[in-house]
Amino acid sequence: MLAPTPTTDGKVAVVDLNGIVLTPCSPEKAAQNVADGLATLDVDGVLHLHYQPLAYRRIYRQVQRRDGWRCGWCGEAGTTLDHVIPLCWGGQTLLDNCVMACRACNHSRNNALPSTFLRWTGFKPTHAVIRHILANEKKMLRLAEEALATRPLSSCVSREEAQVWLAYHSNNIERVRPAPPEQPLTRIKADAKPFFQFFSP
């Protein structure tokens, strides 16, 4: 097995599926990516990812523009990308499955299905993506799992999405399909102040 070759600053060169140079990573992170099956090292010690992180950034920016920095769940300021059908249920990072979310909603929701999260919170979202998925939740879950079973690893646009893909294809169902929680994992504060530190992955 090839070992990562650190550059002069101790980092390992990283490229995506198209050969585009990405931000270098630590040798430990490179080795973990290879061990997880998410990347390979070439003879020069360059890490080649098997997924498309730049596509994630593109979707994130498109969702930002569409949603106007508003949380699709509660309507407050939204700074994070949330998957309406969670990744662990087969959801993908696509415009018709993503909304902007405030940190409180995204963190509190964790991997709960939309209907479960709305039952917890009593929110009445007006976002078209959420309403469409909610109205067709069982069908959307079935389609998401079918897509997860048939699409290639290269269709994944983040490390987390690629990890779910690998877990599913290695029959590690517990990792992919956790038992849904019965309540939010953190308390949702109705009077939470907007979080204005924006993060672009």
PyMOL commands that place a pseudoatom at each C-alpha (Angstrom):
pseudoatom trace, name=CA, resn=MET, resi=1, chain=A, elem=C, hetatm=0, pos=[0.000, 0.000, 0.000]
pseudoatom trace, name=CA, resn=LEU, resi=2, chain=A, elem=C, hetatm=0, pos=[1.317, 3.418, -0.970]
pseudoatom trace, name=CA, resn=ALA, resi=3, chain=A, elem=C, hetatm=0, pos=[1.932, 5.977, 1.760]
pseudoatom trace, name=CA, resn=PRO, resi=4, chain=A, elem=C, hetatm=0, pos=[0.967, 9.656, 1.562]
pseudoatom trace, name=CA, resn=THR, resi=5, chain=A, elem=C, hetatm=0, pos=[3.874, 11.878, 0.598]
pseudoatom trace, name=CA, resn=PRO, resi=6, chain=A, elem=C, hetatm=0, pos=[3.762, 15.114, 2.606]
pseudoatom trace, name=CA, resn=THR, resi=7, chain=A, elem=C, hetatm=0, pos=[4.789, 18.324, 0.840]
pseudoatom trace, name=CA, resn=THR, resi=8, chain=A, elem=C, hetatm=0, pos=[7.316, 20.700, 2.376]
pseudoatom trace, name=CA, resn=ASP, resi=9, chain=A, elem=C, hetatm=0, pos=[4.610, 22.087, 4.673]
pseudoatom trace, name=CA, resn=GLY, resi=10, chain=A, elem=C, hetatm=0, pos=[3.692, 18.586, 5.903]
pseudoatom trace, name=CA, resn=LYS, resi=11, chain=A, elem=C, hetatm=0, pos=[0.446, 18.360, 3.881]
pseudoatom trace, name=CA, resn=VAL, resi=12, chain=A, elem=C, hetatm=0, pos=[-0.617, 15.844, 1.225]
pseudoatom trace, name=CA, resn=ALA, resi=13, chain=A, elem=C, hetatm=0, pos=[-1.669, 17.068, -2.226]
pseudoatom trace, name=CA, resn=VAL, resi=14, chain=A, elem=C, hetatm=0, pos=[-5.330, 16.322, -3.039]
pseudoatom trace, name=CA, resn=VAL, resi=15, chain=A, elem=C, hetatm=0, pos=[-7.148, 16.218, -6.386]
pseudoatom trace, name=CA, resn=ASP, resi=16, chain=A, elem=C, hetatm=0, pos=[-10.784, 15.511, -7.240]
pseudoatom trace, name=CA, resn=LEU, resi=17, chain=A, elem=C, hetatm=0, pos=[-12.230, 13.172, -9.872]
pseudoatom trace, name=CA, resn=ASN, resi=18, chain=A, elem=C, hetatm=0, pos=[-11.482, 15.699, -12.623]
pseudoatom trace, name=CA, resn=GLY, resi=19, chain=A, elem=C, hetatm=0, pos=[-7.883, 16.230, -11.523]
pseudoatom trace, name=CA, resn=ILE, resi=20, chain=A, elem=C, hetatm=0, pos=[-8.628, 19.674, -10.040]
pseudoatom trace, name=CA, resn=VAL, resi=21, chain=A, elem=C, hetatm=0, pos=[-6.221, 20.474, -7.218]
pseudoatom trace, name=CA, resn=LEU, resi=22, chain=A, elem=C, hetatm=0, pos=[-7.962, 20.913, -3.867]
pseudoatom trace, name=CA, resn=THR, resi=23, chain=A, elem=C, hetatm=0, pos=[-6.779, 22.077, -0.457]
pseudoatom trace, name=CA, resn=PRO, resi=24, chain=A, elem=C, hetatm=0, pos=[-4.016, 19.760, 0.824]
pseudoatom trace, name=CA, resn=CYS, resi=25, chain=A, elem=C, hetatm=0, pos=[-4.764, 17.626, 3.868]
pseudoatom trace, name=CA, resn=SER, resi=26, chain=A, elem=C, hetatm=0, pos=[-2.761, 16.062, 6.673]
pseudoatom trace, name=CA, resn=PRO, resi=27, chain=A, elem=C, hetatm=0, pos=[-1.064, 12.680, 6.119]
pseudoatom trace, name=CA, resn=GLU, resi=28, chain=A, elem=C, hetatm=0, pos=[-3.372, 11.206, 8.788]
pseudoatom trace, name=CA, resn=LYS, resi=29, chain=A, elem=C, hetatm=0, pos=[-6.501, 12.428, 6.998]
pseudoatom trace, name=CA, resn=ALA, resi=30, chain=A, elem=C, hetatm=0, pos=[-5.159, 11.144, 3.677]
pseudoatom trace, name=CA, resn=ALA, resi=31, chain=A, elem=C, hetatm=0, pos=[-4.474, 7.723, 5.181]
pseudoatom trace, name=CA, resn=GLN, resi=32, chain=A, elem=C, hetatm=0, pos=[-7.970, 7.641, 6.712]
pseudoatom trace, name=CA, resn=ASN, resi=33, chain=A, elem=C, hetatm=0, pos=[-9.576, 8.501, 3.358]
pseudoatom trace, name=CA, resn=VAL, resi=34, chain=A, elem=C, hetatm=0, pos=[-7.693, 5.619, 1.729]
pseudoatom trace, name=CA, resn=ALA, resi=35, chain=A, elem=C, hetatm=0, pos=[-8.546, 3.214, 4.573]
pseudoatom trace, name=CA, resn=ASP, resi=36, chain=A, elem=C, hetatm=0, pos=[-12.235, 4.187, 4.279]
pseudoatom trace, name=CA, resn=GLY, resi=37, chain=A, elem=C, hetatm=0, pos=[-12.210, 3.553, 0.520]
pseudoatom trace, name=CA, resn=LEU, resi=38, chain=A, elem=C, hetatm=0, pos=[-12.932, 7.208, -0.287]
pseudoatom trace, name=CA, resn=ALA, resi=39, chain=A, elem=C, hetatm=0, pos=[-9.669, 7.876, -2.120]
pseudoatom trace, name=CA, resn=THR, resi=40, chain=A, elem=C, hetatm=0, pos=[-6.535, 6.324, -3.552]
pseudoatom trace, name=CA, resn=LEU, resi=41, chain=A, elem=C, hetatm=0, pos=[-2.908, 7.428, -3.534]
pseudoatom trace, name=CA, resn=ASP, resi=42, chain=A, elem=C, hetatm=0, pos=[-0.909, 7.515, -6.725]
pseudoatom trace, name=CA, resn=VAL, resi=43, chain=A, elem=C, hetatm=0, pos=[2.797, 6.646, -6.953]
pseudoatom trace, name=CA, resn=ASP, resi=44, chain=A, elem=C, hetatm=0, pos=[3.683, 10.294, -6.263]
pseudoatom trace, name=CA, resn=GLY, resi=45, chain=A, elem=C, hetatm=0, pos=[1.727, 10.275, -2.993]
pseudoatom trace, name=CA, resn=VAL, resi=46, chain=A, elem=C, hetatm=0, pos=[-1.106, 12.477, -4.335]
pseudoatom trace, name=CA, resn=LEU, resi=47, chain=A, elem=C, hetatm=0, pos=[-4.543, 11.728, -2.861]
pseudoatom trace, name=CA, resn=HIS, resi=48, chain=A, elem=C, hetatm=0, pos=[-7.235, 11.164, -5.534]
pseudoatom trace, name=CA, resn=LEU, resi=49, chain=A, elem=C, hetatm=0, pos=[-10.762, 11.514, -4.103]
pseudoatom trace, name=CA, resn=HIS, resi=50, chain=A, elem=C, hetatm=0, pos=[-13.524, 9.219, -5.386]
pseudoatom trace, name=CA, resn=TYR, resi=51, chain=A, elem=C, hetatm=0, pos=[-16.222, 11.873, -4.817]
pseudoatom trace, name=CA, resn=GLN, resi=52, chain=A, elem=C, hetatm=0, pos=[-16.852, 15.473, -5.961]
pseudoatom trace, name=CA, resn=PRO, resi=53, chain=A, elem=C, hetatm=0, pos=[-16.457, 18.079, -3.191]
pseudoatom trace, name=CA, resn=LEU, resi=54, chain=A, elem=C, hetatm=0, pos=[-16.529, 21.023, -5.622]
pseudoatom trace, name=CA, resn=ALA, resi=55, chain=A, elem=C, hetatm=0, pos=[-20.040, 19.994, -6.723]
pseudoatom trace, name=CA, resn=TYR, resi=56, chain=A, elem=C, hetatm=0, pos=[-21.127, 20.345, -3.073]
pseudoatom trace, name=CA, resn=ARG, resi=57, chain=A, elem=C, hetatm=0, pos=[-19.949, 23.956, -3.041]
pseudoatom trace, name=CA, resn=ARG, resi=58, chain=A, elem=C, hetatm=0, pos=[-21.851, 24.664, -6.261]
pseudoatom trace, name=CA, resn=ILE, resi=59, chain=A, elem=C, hetatm=0, pos=[-25.107, 23.256, -4.845]
pseudoatom trace, name=CA, resn=TYR, resi=60, chain=A, elem=C, hetatm=0, pos=[-24.554, 25.121, -1.556]
pseudoatom trace, name=CA, resn=ARG, resi=61, chain=A, elem=C, hetatm=0, pos=[-24.256, 28.453, -3.388]
pseudoatom trace, name=CA, resn=GLN, resi=62, chain=A, elem=C, hetatm=0, pos=[-27.306, 27.732, -5.564]
pseudoatom trace, name=CA, resn=VAL, resi=63, chain=A, elem=C, hetatm=0, pos=[-29.403, 26.918, -2.495]
pseudoatom trace, name=CA, resn=GLN, resi=64, chain=A, elem=C, hetatm=0, pos=[-28.137, 30.104, -0.785]
pseudoatom trace, name=CA, resn=ARG, resi=65, chain=A, elem=C, hetatm=0, pos=[-29.259, 32.200, -3.749]
pseudoatom trace, name=CA, resn=ARG, resi=66, chain=A, elem=C, hetatm=0, pos=[-32.623, 30.447, -4.022]
pseudoatom trace, name=CA, resn=ASP, resi=67, chain=A, elem=C, hetatm=0, pos=[-33.437, 30.563, -0.288]
pseudoatom trace, name=CA, resn=GLY, resi=68, chain=A, elem=C, hetatm=0, pos=[-32.029, 34.013, 0.448]
pseudoatom trace, name=CA, resn=TRP, resi=69, chain=A, elem=C, hetatm=0, pos=[-30.220, 32.947, 3.640]
pseudoatom trace, name=CA, resn=ARG, resi=70, chain=A, elem=C, hetatm=0, pos=[-33.530, 31.922, 5.280]
pseudoatom trace, name=CA, resn=CYS, resi=71, chain=A, elem=C, hetatm=0, pos=[-34.002, 28.688, 7.224]
pseudoatom trace, name=CA, resn=GLY, resi=72, chain=A, elem=C, hetatm=0, pos=[-36.471, 26.497, 5.362]
pseudoatom trace, name=CA, resn=TRP, resi=73, chain=A, elem=C, hetatm=0, pos=[-37.791, 25.114, 8.655]
pseudoatom trace, name=CA, resn=CYS, resi=74, chain=A, elem=C, hetatm=0, pos=[-38.272, 28.074, 11.013]
pseudoatom trace, name=CA, resn=GLY, resi=75, chain=A, elem=C, hetatm=0, pos=[-37.736, 31.092, 8.746]
pseudoatom trace, name=CA, resn=GLU, resi=76, chain=A, elem=C, hetatm=0, pos=[-34.864, 32.567, 10.762]
pseudoatom trace, name=CA, resn=ALA, resi=77, chain=A, elem=C, hetatm=0, pos=[-31.429, 33.347, 9.284]
pseudoatom trace, name=CA, resn=GLY, resi=78, chain=A, elem=C, hetatm=0, pos=[-30.058, 30.189, 7.658]
pseudoatom trace, name=CA, resn=THR, resi=79, chain=A, elem=C, hetatm=0, pos=[-26.335, 29.581, 7.320]
pseudoatom trace, name=CA, resn=THR, resi=80, chain=A, elem=C, hetatm=0, pos=[-26.056, 25.807, 6.837]
pseudoatom trace, name=CA, resn=LEU, resi=81, chain=A, elem=C, hetatm=0, pos=[-27.087, 23.390, 4.103]
pseudoatom trace, name=CA, resn=ASP, resi=82, chain=A, elem=C, hetatm=0, pos=[-29.677, 20.853, 5.253]
pseudoatom trace, name=CA, resn=HIS, resi=83, chain=A, elem=C, hetatm=0, pos=[-30.772, 17.690, 3.434]
pseudoatom trace, name=CA, resn=VAL, resi=84, chain=A, elem=C, hetatm=0, pos=[-34.546, 17.315, 3.712]
pseudoatom trace, name=CA, resn=ILE, resi=85, chain=A, elem=C, hetatm=0, pos=[-34.224, 13.561, 3.114]
pseudoatom trace, name=CA, resn=PRO, resi=86, chain=A, elem=C, hetatm=0, pos=[-31.100, 13.022, 5.264]
pseudoatom trace, name=CA, resn=LEU, resi=87, chain=A, elem=C, hetatm=0, pos=[-27.987, 11.506, 3.714]
pseudoatom trace, name=CA, resn=CYS, resi=88, chain=A, elem=C, hetatm=0, pos=[-28.268, 8.447, 5.958]
pseudoatom trace, name=CA, resn=TRP, resi=89, chain=A, elem=C, hetatm=0, pos=[-31.683, 7.723, 4.406]
pseudoatom trace, name=CA, resn=GLY, resi=90, chain=A, elem=C, hetatm=0, pos=[-30.260, 7.961, 0.875]
pseudoatom trace, name=CA, resn=GLY, resi=91, chain=A, elem=C, hetatm=0, pos=[-30.838, 11.681, 0.343]
pseudoatom trace, name=CA, resn=GLN, resi=92, chain=A, elem=C, hetatm=0, pos=[-28.479, 13.426, -2.051]
pseudoatom trace, name=CA, resn=THR, resi=93, chain=A, elem=C, hetatm=0, pos=[-26.986, 16.896, -2.211]
pseudoatom trace, name=CA, resn=LEU, resi=94, chain=A, elem=C, hetatm=0, pos=[-29.320, 18.153, -4.933]
pseudoatom trace, name=CA, resn=LEU, resi=95, chain=A, elem=C, hetatm=0, pos=[-31.355, 21.339, -5.310]
pseudoatom trace, name=CA, resn=ASP, resi=96, chain=A, elem=C, hetatm=0, pos=[-34.609, 19.390, -4.892]
pseudoatom trace, name=CA, resn=ASN, resi=97, chain=A, elem=C, hetatm=0, pos=[-33.441, 17.884, -1.572]
pseudoatom trace, name=CA, resn=CYS, resi=98, chain=A, elem=C, hetatm=0, pos=[-31.574, 20.765, 0.086]
pseudoatom trace, name=CA, resn=VAL, resi=99, chain=A, elem=C, hetatm=0, pos=[-32.631, 23.908, 1.929]
pseudoatom trace, name=CA, resn=MET, resi=100, chain=A, elem=C, hetatm=0, pos=[-30.816, 26.500, 3.949]
pseudoatom trace, name=CA, resn=ALA, resi=101, chain=A, elem=C, hetatm=0, pos=[-31.207, 25.936, 7.695]
pseudoatom trace, name=CA, resn=CYS, resi=102, chain=A, elem=C, hetatm=0, pos=[-30.260, 27.786, 10.843]
pseudoatom trace, name=CA, resn=ARG, resi=103, chain=A, elem=C, hetatm=0, pos=[-27.759, 25.981, 13.026]
pseudoatom trace, name=CA, resn=ALA, resi=104, chain=A, elem=C, hetatm=0, pos=[-30.388, 25.293, 15.713]
pseudoatom trace, name=CA, resn=CYS, resi=105, chain=A, elem=C, hetatm=0, pos=[-32.734, 23.504, 13.292]
pseudoatom trace, name=CA, resn=ASN, resi=106, chain=A, elem=C, hetatm=0, pos=[-29.970, 21.628, 11.482]
pseudoatom trace, name=CA, resn=HIS, resi=107, chain=A, elem=C, hetatm=0, pos=[-28.327, 20.431, 14.686]
pseudoatom trace, name=CA, resn=SER, resi=108, chain=A, elem=C, hetatm=0, pos=[-31.581, 19.651, 16.523]
pseudoatom trace, name=CA, resn=ARG, resi=109, chain=A, elem=C, hetatm=0, pos=[-32.991, 17.768, 13.572]
pseudoatom trace, name=CA, resn=ASN, resi=110, chain=A, elem=C, hetatm=0, pos=[-29.870, 15.621, 13.183]
pseudoatom trace, name=CA, resn=ASN, resi=111, chain=A, elem=C, hetatm=0, pos=[-31.024, 12.741, 10.913]
pseudoatom trace, name=CA, resn=ALA, resi=112, chain=A, elem=C, hetatm=0, pos=[-34.747, 12.858, 11.702]
pseudoatom trace, name=CA, resn=LEU, resi=113, chain=A, elem=C, hetatm=0, pos=[-37.161, 12.561, 8.807]
pseudoatom trace, name=CA, resn=PRO, resi=114, chain=A, elem=C, hetatm=0, pos=[-39.060, 15.759, 7.899]
pseudoatom trace, name=CA, resn=SER, resi=115, chain=A, elem=C, hetatm=0, pos=[-42.359, 14.507, 9.349]
pseudoatom trace, name=CA, resn=THR, resi=116, chain=A, elem=C, hetatm=0, pos=[-40.663, 13.583, 12.635]
pseudoatom trace, name=CA, resn=PHE, resi=117, chain=A, elem=C, hetatm=0, pos=[-38.925, 16.952, 12.942]
pseudoatom trace, name=CA, resn=LEU, resi=118, chain=A, elem=C, hetatm=0, pos=[-42.148, 18.843, 12.272]
pseudoatom trace, name=CA, resn=ARG, resi=119, chain=A, elem=C, hetatm=0, pos=[-43.961, 16.703, 14.852]
pseudoatom trace, name=CA, resn=TRP, resi=120, chain=A, elem=C, hetatm=0, pos=[-41.295, 17.678, 17.412]
pseudoatom trace, name=CA, resn=THR, resi=121, chain=A, elem=C, hetatm=0, pos=[-41.322, 21.374, 16.642]
pseudoatom trace, name=CA, resn=GLY, resi=122, chain=A, elem=C, hetatm=0, pos=[-44.808, 22.190, 15.407]
pseudoatom trace, name=CA, resn=PHE, resi=123, chain=A, elem=C, hetatm=0, pos=[-43.215, 24.229, 12.589]
pseudoatom trace, name=CA, resn=LYS, resi=124, chain=A, elem=C, hetatm=0, pos=[-45.336, 24.857, 9.489]
pseudoatom trace, name=CA, resn=PRO, resi=125, chain=A, elem=C, hetatm=0, pos=[-42.725, 25.326, 6.770]
pseudoatom trace, name=CA, resn=THR, resi=126, chain=A, elem=C, hetatm=0, pos=[-43.682, 27.062, 3.551]
pseudoatom trace, name=CA, resn=HIS, resi=127, chain=A, elem=C, hetatm=0, pos=[-40.537, 26.113, 1.610]
pseudoatom trace, name=CA, resn=ALA, resi=128, chain=A, elem=C, hetatm=0, pos=[-41.527, 24.348, -1.625]
pseudoatom trace, name=CA, resn=VAL, resi=129, chain=A, elem=C, hetatm=0, pos=[-38.826, 21.658, -1.322]
pseudoatom trace, name=CA, resn=ILE, resi=130, chain=A, elem=C, hetatm=0, pos=[-39.852, 20.699, 2.225]
pseudoatom trace, name=CA, resn=ARG, resi=131, chain=A, elem=C, hetatm=0, pos=[-43.567, 20.734, 1.375]
pseudoatom trace, name=CA, resn=HIS, resi=132, chain=A, elem=C, hetatm=0, pos=[-43.064, 18.563, -1.718]
pseudoatom trace, name=CA, resn=ILE, resi=133, chain=A, elem=C, hetatm=0, pos=[-40.956, 15.985, 0.129]
pseudoatom trace, name=CA, resn=LEU, resi=134, chain=A, elem=C, hetatm=0, pos=[-43.279, 15.995, 3.138]
pseudoatom trace, name=CA, resn=ALA, resi=135, chain=A, elem=C, hetatm=0, pos=[-46.324, 15.362, 0.913]
pseudoatom trace, name=CA, resn=ASN, resi=136, chain=A, elem=C, hetatm=0, pos=[-44.536, 12.405, -0.705]
pseudoatom trace, name=CA, resn=GLU, resi=137, chain=A, elem=C, hetatm=0, pos=[-42.259, 11.261, 2.118]
pseudoatom trace, name=CA, resn=LYS, resi=138, chain=A, elem=C, hetatm=0, pos=[-42.703, 7.488, 1.781]
pseudoatom trace, name=CA, resn=LYS, resi=139, chain=A, elem=C, hetatm=0, pos=[-42.265, 7.586, -1.981]
pseudoatom trace, name=CA, resn=MET, resi=140, chain=A, elem=C, hetatm=0, pos=[-39.263, 9.938, -1.698]
pseudoatom trace, name=CA, resn=LEU, resi=141, chain=A, elem=C, hetatm=0, pos=[-37.608, 7.617, 0.855]
pseudoatom trace, name=CA, resn=ARG, resi=142, chain=A, elem=C, hetatm=0, pos=[-38.094, 4.641, -1.463]
pseudoatom trace, name=CA, resn=LEU, resi=143, chain=A, elem=C, hetatm=0, pos=[-36.664, 6.556, -4.433]
pseudoatom trace, name=CA, resn=ALA, resi=144, chain=A, elem=C, hetatm=0, pos=[-33.725, 7.761, -2.331]
pseudoatom trace, name=CA, resn=GLU, resi=145, chain=A, elem=C, hetatm=0, pos=[-32.844, 4.217, -1.304]
pseudoatom trace, name=CA, resn=GLU, resi=146, chain=A, elem=C, hetatm=0, pos=[-33.190, 2.962, -4.885]
pseudoatom trace, name=CA, resn=ALA, resi=147, chain=A, elem=C, hetatm=0, pos=[-30.827, 5.709, -6.036]
pseudoatom trace, name=CA, resn=LEU, resi=148, chain=A, elem=C, hetatm=0, pos=[-28.362, 4.904, -3.253]
pseudoatom trace, name=CA, resn=ALA, resi=149, chain=A, elem=C, hetatm=0, pos=[-28.347, 1.267, -4.364]
pseudoatom trace, name=CA, resn=THR, resi=150, chain=A, elem=C, hetatm=0, pos=[-27.703, 2.043, -8.046]
pseudoatom trace, name=CA, resn=ARG, resi=151, chain=A, elem=C, hetatm=0, pos=[-25.736, 5.275, -8.336]
pseudoatom trace, name=CA, resn=PRO, resi=152, chain=A, elem=C, hetatm=0, pos=[-21.907, 5.206, -8.384]
pseudoatom trace, name=CA, resn=LEU, resi=153, chain=A, elem=C, hetatm=0, pos=[-19.627, 6.466, -5.607]
pseudoatom trace, name=CA, resn=SER, resi=154, chain=A, elem=C, hetatm=0, pos=[-18.519, 9.233, -7.974]
pseudoatom trace, name=CA, resn=SER, resi=155, chain=A, elem=C, hetatm=0, pos=[-22.019, 10.773, -7.687]
pseudoatom trace, name=CA, resn=CYS, resi=156, chain=A, elem=C, hetatm=0, pos=[-21.329, 11.666, -4.043]
pseudoatom trace, name=CA, resn=VAL, resi=157, chain=A, elem=C, hetatm=0, pos=[-20.403, 15.285, -3.398]
pseudoatom trace, name=CA, resn=SER, resi=158, chain=A, elem=C, hetatm=0, pos=[-19.145, 15.216, 0.185]
pseudoatom trace, name=CA, resn=ARG, resi=159, chain=A, elem=C, hetatm=0, pos=[-17.171, 12.951, 2.464]
pseudoatom trace, name=CA, resn=GLU, resi=160, chain=A, elem=C, hetatm=0, pos=[-20.263, 12.259, 4.557]
pseudoatom trace, name=CA, resn=GLU, resi=161, chain=A, elem=C, hetatm=0, pos=[-22.331, 11.327, 1.507]
pseudoatom trace, name=CA, resn=ALA, resi=162, chain=A, elem=C, hetatm=0, pos=[-19.528, 9.045, 0.277]
pseudoatom trace, name=CA, resn=GLN, resi=163, chain=A, elem=C, hetatm=0, pos=[-19.291, 7.383, 3.713]
pseudoatom trace, name=CA, resn=VAL, resi=164, chain=A, elem=C, hetatm=0, pos=[-23.024, 6.632, 3.629]
pseudoatom trace, name=CA, resn=TRP, resi=165, chain=A, elem=C, hetatm=0, pos=[-22.660, 5.199, 0.111]
pseudoatom trace, name=CA, resn=LEU, resi=166, chain=A, elem=C, hetatm=0, pos=[-19.802, 2.932, 1.200]
pseudoatom trace, name=CA, resn=ALA, resi=167, chain=A, elem=C, hetatm=0, pos=[-21.629, 1.810, 4.346]
pseudoatom trace, name=CA, resn=TYR, resi=168, chain=A, elem=C, hetatm=0, pos=[-24.745, 0.980, 2.357]
pseudoatom trace, name=CA, resn=HIS, resi=169, chain=A, elem=C, hetatm=0, pos=[-22.803, -0.993, -0.248]
pseudoatom trace, name=CA, resn=SER, resi=170, chain=A, elem=C, hetatm=0, pos=[-20.941, -2.920, 2.463]
pseudoatom trace, name=CA, resn=ASN, resi=171, chain=A, elem=C, hetatm=0, pos=[-24.303, -3.880, 4.056]
pseudoatom trace, name=CA, resn=ASN, resi=172, chain=A, elem=C, hetatm=0, pos=[-23.563, -1.900, 7.215]
pseudoatom trace, name=CA, resn=ILE, resi=173, chain=A, elem=C, hetatm=0, pos=[-27.240, -0.993, 7.587]
pseudoatom trace, name=CA, resn=GLU, resi=174, chain=A, elem=C, hetatm=0, pos=[-26.981, 0.182, 11.208]
pseudoatom trace, name=CA, resn=ARG, resi=175, chain=A, elem=C, hetatm=0, pos=[-24.558, 2.897, 10.142]
pseudoatom trace, name=CA, resn=VAL, resi=176, chain=A, elem=C, hetatm=0, pos=[-26.659, 3.959, 7.168]
pseudoatom trace, name=CA, resn=ARG, resi=177, chain=A, elem=C, hetatm=0, pos=[-30.145, 3.683, 8.652]
pseudoatom trace, name=CA, resn=PRO, resi=178, chain=A, elem=C, hetatm=0, pos=[-30.068, 4.632, 12.336]
pseudoatom trace, name=CA, resn=ALA, resi=179, chain=A, elem=C, hetatm=0, pos=[-33.184, 4.197, 14.422]
pseudoatom trace, name=CA, resn=PRO, resi=180, chain=A, elem=C, hetatm=0, pos=[-34.980, 7.555, 14.344]
pseudoatom trace, name=CA, resn=PRO, resi=181, chain=A, elem=C, hetatm=0, pos=[-34.759, 9.430, 17.638]
pseudoatom trace, name=CA, resn=GLU, resi=182, chain=A, elem=C, hetatm=0, pos=[-37.949, 10.079, 19.564]
pseudoatom trace, name=CA, resn=GLN, resi=183, chain=A, elem=C, hetatm=0, pos=[-37.104, 13.692, 20.367]
pseudoatom trace, name=CA, resn=PRO, resi=184, chain=A, elem=C, hetatm=0, pos=[-34.688, 16.409, 19.274]
pseudoatom trace, name=CA, resn=LEU, resi=185, chain=A, elem=C, hetatm=0, pos=[-31.092, 15.763, 20.276]
pseudoatom trace, name=CA, resn=THR, resi=186, chain=A, elem=C, hetatm=0, pos=[-30.753, 19.362, 21.443]
pseudoatom trace, name=CA, resn=ARG, resi=187, chain=A, elem=C, hetatm=0, pos=[-33.256, 21.866, 22.763]
pseudoatom trace, name=CA, resn=ILE, resi=188, chain=A, elem=C, hetatm=0, pos=[-34.642, 24.227, 20.152]
pseudoatom trace, name=CA, resn=LYS, resi=189, chain=A, elem=C, hetatm=0, pos=[-34.731, 27.767, 21.432]
pseudoatom trace, name=CA, resn=ALA, resi=190, chain=A, elem=C, hetatm=0, pos=[-37.683, 29.738, 20.074]
pseudoatom trace, name=CA, resn=ASP, resi=191, chain=A, elem=C, hetatm=0, pos=[-35.948, 33.035, 20.864]
pseudoatom trace, name=CA, resn=ALA, resi=192, chain=A, elem=C, hetatm=0, pos=[-32.535, 32.081, 19.443]
pseudoatom trace, name=CA, resn=LYS, resi=193, chain=A, elem=C, hetatm=0, pos=[-30.625, 34.961, 17.921]
pseudoatom trace, name=CA, resn=PRO, resi=194, chain=A, elem=C, hetatm=0, pos=[-29.516, 34.600, 14.283]
pseudoatom trace, name=CA, resn=PHE, resi=195, chain=A, elem=C, hetatm=0, pos=[-26.039, 33.201, 13.765]
pseudoatom trace, name=CA, resn=PHE, resi=196, chain=A, elem=C, hetatm=0, pos=[-24.182, 35.528, 11.428]
pseudoatom trace, name=CA, resn=GLN, resi=197, chain=A, elem=C, hetatm=0, pos=[-20.916, 33.702, 10.897]
pseudoatom trace, name=CA, resn=PHE, resi=198, chain=A, elem=C, hetatm=0, pos=[-21.341, 32.373, 7.381]
pseudoatom trace, name=CA, resn=PHE, resi=199, chain=A, elem=C, hetatm=0, pos=[-19.518, 29.247, 6.317]
pseudoatom trace, name=CA, resn=SER, resi=200, chain=A, elem=C, hetatm=0, pos=[-18.908, 28.204, 2.732]
pseudoatom trace, name=CA, resn=PRO, resi=201, chain=A, elem=C, hetatm=0, pos=[-17.708, 24.604, 2.574]
for i in range(1, 201): cmd.bond("trace and resi %d" % i, "trace and resi %d" % (i + 1))
show_as sticks, trace
zoom trace
